[in-house]
């Protein structure tokens, strides 16, 4: 059990940090154009964040006690393959979801 004071301290500090990061771009930069090199790097933010959110759910799922299983690994592979082939997010998500449910049904 985590101490309530420690929990609220972490929540407040993370909130202030999140606000500070957004304020730098929105408040300080404002209407000034961002340099092209920064805009080029910002295009890859979603590509970097999404795998960081999904990878722990695939490699260490709580449902299996933290051990990888074939259903989730296969669904991740199919999602990646369809996404690369189609260059579209929706077919990748749909095929990955269908593969996950089929894999959970087949492999238990």
ABEGO torsion letter per residue (X at the ends): XBBAAAAAAAAAAAAAAAAAAAAAAAAAAEABBBBAAAAAAAAAAAAAAAAAAAAAAAABBAAAGGBBBAAAAAAAAAAAAAAAAAGBAAAAAAAAAAAAAAAAAAAX
